[in-house]
């Protein structure tokens, strides 16, 4: 018997036992059955159903664990992957194709869902857990798991090989700046500079490509926010951990219901956040018209704010912000650029490299270039010898003078 047929036989066994276990759980009122009781029911089902004589104890235990995950765990057959700390991302490309990113590398896993309906049912459960819906009318959903992992799902009516389910896991513990220094993401000098910038209320935008570590870096920088301040965090889906902030408000968008009502978007949340007496506003990511509301919030006296966005460079992020604002209002470019210069003090640009490391590539000050242009003043750049100062001094030091609070820092 070849490896493929053995795998197929294993799936067939799991399907048969799963169906029998679900029947037995239903007969005994599943909601009142503990996990220990459920496991005993599964073990009995494995013993009762005829299996090949060659099935050993290890295989029976693996079969028991698989059926337990399917019938009792939040993520069904994906549960072991979710519990594996080395797995960063889970990618389900239809019921028969599952990949993971483990320690930065993509690899397939020998798992599959019983059917397309089985996968769709899992997606619906995940969406319902955060009061969201996905169906043929609303075929795309962004959600999260209880541990904060980011979930995106797409139904098969818009995904040819769907349904598609992508789960981005986040570290259980927020990475400290010391962790980032140890892994070479940035230098102690750059870390101290950013610490000063956060403490003195500079508005910081973190840019980078997909999986460059923007959310992780924002989490780390938030650790420098003074504990006495009130922080409002706005996200599409709850991801940022923001450990150690006591006076914290978390706002999350909401999709429309099946009648097309009840949607709450990022723009609405930014506007209401400004009425909550925040010291700082953190926007998890800007992707569109909400860039205008964010810039207006930053230009109305809110300092020390942070956000992230996708781009290929720090300068390209400024161009993207211009485009985002134009999707909201048809303002003159000069006016948009002036708002950007007034609102954002620093851009920290991150990159992911072929060796799977993530590093700070650039830390630049955003300044007025004159004539309706934006000038980037690079303060740190990544070179052959690592991230190093450029020798440029900050041009706008007003916030340093006003909010130094008697501390002495070298930020030239």
C-alpha positions in Angstrom: 0.0 0.0 0.0 1.6 3.3 -1.0 1.8 6.4 1.2 -1.0 8.2 -0.5 -3.5 5.3 -0.1 -2.6 5.0 3.6 -3.3 8.7 4.0 -6.6 8.4 2.3 -7.5 5.4 4.5 -6.6 7.5 7.6 -8.9 10.3 6.4 -11.7 7.8 5.8 -11.3 6.3 9.3 -11.4 9.7 10.9 -14.5 10.6 9.0 -16.3 7.5 10.0 -15.4 7.8 13.7 -16.2 11.5 13.7 -19.7 10.9 12.4 -20.2 8.2 15.1 -18.8 10.4 17.9 -21.1 13.3 16.9 -24.1 10.9 17.0 -23.1 9.7 20.5 -22.4 13.2 21.8 -25.8 14.4 20.4 -27.5 11.5 22.2 -26.0 12.4 25.5 -26.6 16.2 25.3 -23.2 17.5 24.1 -23.3 20.8 25.9 -23.3 19.0 29.3 -20.5 16.7 28.5 -17.0 17.6 29.8 -13.9 17.3 27.6 -12.8 14.2 29.6 -16.1 12.6 29.1 -16.0 13.4 25.4 -12.5 11.9 25.1 -13.7 8.7 26.6 -16.6 8.6 24.2 -14.1 9.0 21.3 -11.8 6.3 22.7 -14.7 3.9 22.9 -15.8 4.7 19.3 -12.2 4.0 18.1 -12.3 0.7 19.9 -15.8 -0.2 18.7 -15.3 0.5 15.0 -13.3 -2.0 13.0 -9.8 -0.8 12.2 -7.1 -2.7 10.3 -5.1 -5.2 12.4 -2.0 -3.2 11.7 -3.3 -0.1 13.5 -1.0 0.4 16.5 -1.5 2.3 19.8 0.2 5.4 18.4 -2.1 5.5 15.4 -5.2 5.0 17.6 -4.1 7.9 19.8 -3.5 10.1 16.9 -6.9 9.2 15.5 -8.5 9.9 18.9 -6.8 13.3 19.1 -7.8 14.3 15.6 -11.5 13.4 16.3 -11.4 15.3 19.6 -10.1 18.4 17.9 -12.8 18.1 15.2 -15.7 17.7 17.7 -14.5 19.8 20.7 -11.9 22.4 19.8 -12.3 25.9 18.5 -10.3 25.4 15.3 -11.3 21.8 14.5 -8.5 19.9 12.7 -6.3 23.1 12.7 -6.1 23.1 16.6 -2.7 21.4 16.8 -1.3 24.0 14.4 -2.7 26.8 16.5 -1.1 25.3 19.6 2.3 25.0 18.0 4.4 28.0 19.0 6.7 27.6 16.0 3.8 28.1 13.6 3.3 31.7 12.6 0.6 31.4 10.0 -2.0 28.9 8.9 -3.2 29.0 5.3 -6.1 26.9 4.1 -6.5 26.9 0.3 -9.7 24.9 0.2 -10.6 21.7 2.1 -7.8 19.6 0.7 -4.8 22.0 0.8 -3.3 23.4 4.0 0.0 25.2 4.4 1.7 26.7 7.4 4.5 29.2 7.9 6.9 27.6 10.5 9.7 29.8 11.7 9.4 31.9 8.5 9.3 29.0 6.0 6.2 27.8 4.1 5.4 24.1 4.2 2.3 21.8 3.5 0.7 19.8 6.2 -1.0 16.4 5.8 -4.4 17.5 7.0 -7.7 18.0 5.2 -11.3 18.9 6.0 -14.0 16.3 5.4 -15.7 18.5 2.8 -16.1 22.1 1.6 -19.1 22.3 4.0 -16.9 21.2 6.9 -14.5 24.1 6.3 -17.3 26.6 5.7 -18.9 25.6 9.1 -15.6 26.3 10.8 -15.3 29.7 9.1 -18.9 30.6 10.2 -18.2 29.6 13.8 -15.1 31.8 13.9 -16.9 34.8 12.4 -19.9 34.3 14.8 -17.5 34.3 17.7 -16.8 38.0 17.1 -20.4 38.9 16.0 -19.6 38.9 12.3 -21.2 37.1 9.3 -20.0 35.4 6.2 -22.2 33.9 3.5 -22.8 34.0 -0.2 -23.9 37.6 0.0 -21.1 38.7 2.3 -18.3 36.4 1.1 -15.3 38.0 2.9 -14.8 38.4 6.6 -12.0 39.7 8.8 -12.2 38.3 12.4 -10.1 37.2 15.3 -9.7 34.3 17.7 -9.9 34.4 21.4 -6.1 34.7 21.6 -6.0 37.7 19.3 -4.9 35.8 16.2 -6.0 37.6 13.0 -8.4 35.7 10.7 -9.3 36.3 7.1 -11.8 34.1 5.2 -13.2 34.1 1.7 -16.1 32.0 0.5 -15.9 29.8 -2.6 -18.2 32.0 -4.6 -15.3 34.5 -5.0 -12.4 32.0 -4.4 -12.1 29.5 -7.2 -10.4 26.9 -5.0 -12.1 28.0 -1.8 -13.2 28.4 0.8 -10.0 30.2 1.9 -9.0 30.6 5.5 -5.9 32.5 6.7 -4.9 32.7 10.4 -2.1 35.0 11.4 -0.9 34.1 14.9 0.8 36.5 17.2 3.3 35.8 20.0 1.7 35.0 23.3 4.1 37.5 24.9 4.8 41.0 23.5 8.3 41.2 22.2 10.4 43.7 24.1 12.8 46.2 22.6 15.6 44.1 24.1 14.2 41.1 22.1 14.3 43.1 18.9 17.9 44.3 19.6 19.0 40.7 20.3 17.6 39.5 17.0 19.2 42.3 15.1 16.0 44.1 14.2 17.5 47.4 15.3 20.4 48.8 17.4 20.4 49.9 21.0 21.1 53.5 19.8 18.0 53.4 17.5 15.9 51.8 20.3 16.9 54.6 22.7 16.0 57.2 20.1 12.6 55.7 19.5 11.9 55.4 23.2 12.6 59.2 23.5 10.3 59.9 20.6 7.4 58.0 22.1 7.9 59.5 25.6 8.0 63.0 24.2 4.8 62.7 22.2 6.0 62.4 18.6 3.5 61.0 16.1 5.0 57.8 14.6 4.0 55.9 11.5 5.3 52.4 10.9 5.4 51.2 7.3 6.5 48.0 5.6 5.5 45.2 3.4 3.4 42.1 4.3 4.8 40.2 7.3 7.6 42.7 7.9 6.6 42.9 11.6 4.6 46.2 11.7 2.1 45.1 14.3 4.8 43.5 16.5 6.8 46.7 16.3 3.8 48.9 17.2 3.1 46.7 20.2 6.7 47.1 21.3 6.7 50.9 20.9 3.5 51.1 22.9 5.5 49.9 25.9 7.1 53.3 26.1 3.8 55.2 26.5 3.7 56.8 29.9 1.4 54.8 32.2 -0.5 57.9 33.3 -1.9 58.6 29.8 -5.3 57.6 28.4 -5.0 55.6 25.1 -7.7 54.8 22.6 -6.9 51.9 20.2 -8.8 51.5 17.0 -8.6 48.4 14.8 -10.4 46.5 12.2 -10.0 43.4 14.3 -8.5 43.3 17.8 -4.8 42.4 17.5 -2.6 44.9 19.4 -1.8 43.7 22.9 -0.9 47.1 24.6 0.3 45.4 27.8 0.7 47.6 30.8 -1.6 50.5 29.8 -4.2 50.9 32.5 -6.4 53.7 31.0 -7.1 51.9 27.8 -10.1 52.0 25.4 -10.3 49.4 22.6 -12.6 50.0 19.6 -13.2 47.5 16.9 -15.0 47.9 13.5 -18.2 45.9 12.8 -19.5 44.6 9.6 -23.1 45.1 8.4 -25.6 42.4 9.2 -27.4 40.3 6.6 -29.8 43.3 6.1 -26.9 45.5 5.3 -27.3 47.5 8.6 -25.2 48.1 11.6 -21.8 48.6 10.0 -19.2 50.6 12.0 -16.0 51.6 10.1 -12.6 53.0 11.1 -13.6 56.5 10.1 -16.5 56.5 12.6 -14.4 55.1 15.3 -11.6 57.7 14.9 -14.2 60.5 15.0 -15.8 59.2 18.2 -12.4 58.5 19.7 -11.6 62.2 19.6 -14.6 62.8 22.0 -13.2 60.3 24.6 -10.5 62.6 25.9 -7.6 60.6 24.6 -4.0 61.5 25.3 -3.0 59.2 22.4 -4.9 57.5 19.5 -3.5 54.3 18.1 -4.9 53.2 14.7 -3.9 49.6 14.0 -3.6 50.1 10.2 -4.8 52.6 7.7 -5.8 51.3 4.2 -8.2 53.9 2.7 -10.3 56.9 3.4 -9.8 56.7 7.1 -6.3 58.2 6.5 -8.1 61.6 6.3 -9.7 61.3 9.7 -6.5 60.0 11.2 -4.6 63.0 9.9 -7.2 65.4 11.1 -7.1 63.8 14.6 -3.3 64.2 14.7 -3.6 67.8 13.6 -6.1 68.7 16.3 -3.8 68.5 19.3 -3.4 64.7 19.8 0.2 63.9 20.2 2.1 60.6 20.6 -0.2 58.8 18.2 0.8 55.8 16.1 -0.4 53.8 13.2 0.9 51.4 10.5 0.5 51.0 6.7 1.7 48.9 3.8 4.4 50.4 1.5 7.7 49.8 -0.1 9.6 52.6 1.6 9.1 55.5 4.0 8.7 58.0 1.1 6.3 55.6 -0.7 4.2 55.6 2.5 3.7 59.3 2.2 2.5 58.9 -1.4 0.1 56.2 -0.4 -1.3 58.4 2.4 -1.9 61.1 -0.3 -3.8 58.6 -2.4 -5.8 57.3 0.6 -6.9 60.9 1.5 -8.0 61.5 -2.1 -10.4 58.5 -1.8 -12.1 60.4 1.0 -12.1 64.0 -0.3 -10.9 65.7 -3.4 -8.5 68.1 -1.7 -5.6 69.9 -3.4 -2.4 67.9 -3.1 -0.6 70.8 -1.5 -3.2 70.8 1.3 -3.0 67.1 1.8 0.8 67.2 2.0 0.7 70.0 4.5 -1.6 67.9 6.7 0.8 65.0 6.5 3.8 67.1 7.4 1.9 68.7 10.3 0.5 65.4 11.6 3.4 62.8 11.2 6.7 63.4 12.8 8.5 60.1 12.1 8.3 57.1 9.8 9.8 53.8 10.8 10.1 51.5 7.8 10.5 47.8 8.3 11.6 45.0 5.9 11.6 41.3 5.7 14.8 39.8 4.2 15.5 36.5 2.3 17.1 35.0 5.4 13.6 35.5 7.0 14.8 38.2 9.4 12.8 41.4 10.0 14.7 44.6 10.4 14.3 48.4 10.7 15.5 49.8 7.3 14.9 53.5 7.9 13.9 56.0 10.5 13.1 59.3 8.9 11.7 62.6 10.0 8.8 64.0 7.9 9.5 67.6 7.1 8.2 70.4 4.8 10.2 70.4 1.6 8.8 73.7 0.4 6.7 74.3 -2.7 4.0 71.9 -1.5 6.3 68.9 -1.2 7.2 66.5 1.6 10.8 65.9 2.5 12.1 62.9 4.3 15.0 63.6 6.6 16.7 60.2 7.2 18.0 59.9 10.8 18.9 56.1 10.7 19.5 54.0 7.6 20.3 50.3 7.2 23.7 49.7 5.6 26.2 46.9 5.2 27.2 47.4 8.8 23.7 47.5 10.1 21.3 50.3 11.2 23.3 53.5 11.8 22.9 57.2 12.2 23.1 59.2 9.1 24.6 62.3 10.8 21.4 64.3 10.1 19.9 66.2 13.0 16.1 66.5 13.6 14.8 69.7 12.0 11.7 70.1 14.2 12.6 69.9 17.9 9.6 71.7 19.3 8.1 68.7 21.0 11.4 67.7 22.5 11.7 71.2 24.1 8.1 71.2 25.3 7.8 67.6 26.6 11.3 66.7 27.8 10.0 67.0 31.4 13.5 67.8 32.6 15.1 64.7 31.2 18.3 64.9 29.2 18.3 62.9 25.9 20.7 63.0 23.0 18.4 63.0 19.9 20.5 65.0 17.5 
